[in-house]
Amino acid sequence: MGARRTSVDVSVDILEAALNGANKTRIVYRSNLNFAIVRSYLDNLMKTGLLIVDVDGSYRTTGKGAKFIKDYTSLIKPFNLS
């Protein structure tokens, strides 16, 4: 049994799923969550400016979100033992 993901891990998974734009269903499947949980994460990520909704209704990671992914990856990668 694997370790549980932190909220930061989940946020990064969502931001990665939305890098090139994604609808909510795609984000749910890519991040391995359910719709109710994804909804709260999407709201929080939009409030913090890491994610936006395009005019076509798809979610897209902002430049700030992409930097967050990069920073997170550079901090976590040295400790990732898997």
C-alpha positions as CSV (number, residue, x, y, z in Angstrom):
1,M,0.0,0.0,0.0
2,G,1.4,3.4,-1.0
3,A,1.7,6.5,1.0
4,R,-1.1,9.0,0.9
5,R,-0.6,12.1,-1.1
6,T,-0.4,15.4,0.6
7,S,-2.6,18.3,-0.5
8,V,0.4,19.8,-2.2
9,D,1.0,16.6,-4.2
10,V,-2.6,16.6,-5.3
11,S,-2.4,20.2,-6.3
12,V,0.7,19.6,-8.4
13,D,-1.1,16.6,-10.1
14,I,-4.0,18.8,-11.0
15,L,-1.8,21.6,-12.3
16,E,0.2,19.1,-14.4
17,A,-3.0,17.8,-15.8
18,A,-4.1,21.3,-16.8
19,L,-0.8,22.5,-18.2
20,N,-2.1,22.5,-21.8
21,G,-5.7,23.0,-20.9
22,A,-8.1,20.3,-19.6
23,N,-11.8,19.9,-18.8
24,K,-12.8,18.8,-15.3
25,T,-13.3,15.2,-16.3
26,R,-9.8,14.9,-17.7
27,I,-8.4,16.5,-14.5
28,V,-10.4,14.0,-12.3
29,Y,-9.0,11.0,-14.2
30,R,-5.5,12.3,-14.5
31,S,-5.2,13.2,-10.8
32,N,-7.1,10.1,-9.7
33,L,-9.7,11.9,-7.6
34,N,-13.4,12.3,-7.6
35,F,-15.5,15.3,-8.8
36,A,-16.3,16.6,-5.3
37,I,-12.7,16.7,-4.2
38,V,-11.4,18.1,-7.5
39,R,-14.0,21.0,-7.2
40,S,-12.6,22.2,-3.9
41,Y,-9.0,22.0,-5.2
42,L,-9.9,23.8,-8.4
43,D,-11.5,26.6,-6.4
44,N,-8.4,27.0,-4.2
45,L,-6.0,26.8,-7.1
46,M,-7.9,29.6,-8.9
47,K,-8.1,31.7,-5.8
48,T,-4.3,31.5,-5.5
49,G,-3.8,32.4,-9.2
50,L,-2.2,29.0,-10.1
51,L,-5.1,28.0,-12.4
52,I,-7.6,29.9,-14.6
53,V,-10.7,29.0,-16.6
54,D,-10.4,29.7,-20.4
55,V,-13.2,31.1,-22.4
56,D,-14.1,27.6,-23.7
57,G,-14.5,26.4,-20.1
58,S,-11.3,24.4,-19.9
59,Y,-8.9,24.8,-17.0
60,R,-5.4,26.0,-17.7
61,T,-2.3,26.3,-15.4
62,T,-1.0,29.8,-15.3
63,G,2.7,30.8,-15.5
64,K,2.6,31.1,-11.7
65,G,1.3,27.5,-11.5
66,A,3.9,26.3,-13.9
67,K,6.6,27.9,-11.7
68,F,5.0,26.2,-8.7
69,I,5.3,22.8,-10.4
70,K,8.9,23.4,-11.3
71,D,9.8,24.6,-7.8
72,Y,8.0,21.7,-6.1
73,T,9.7,19.2,-8.4
74,S,13.1,20.6,-7.7
75,L,12.5,20.5,-4.0
76,I,11.0,17.0,-3.9
77,K,13.0,15.1,-6.5
78,P,16.1,14.7,-4.4
79,F,14.0,13.0,-1.7
80,N,11.9,10.8,-4.0
81,L,13.0,7.2,-3.3
82,S,10.5,5.5,-5.7
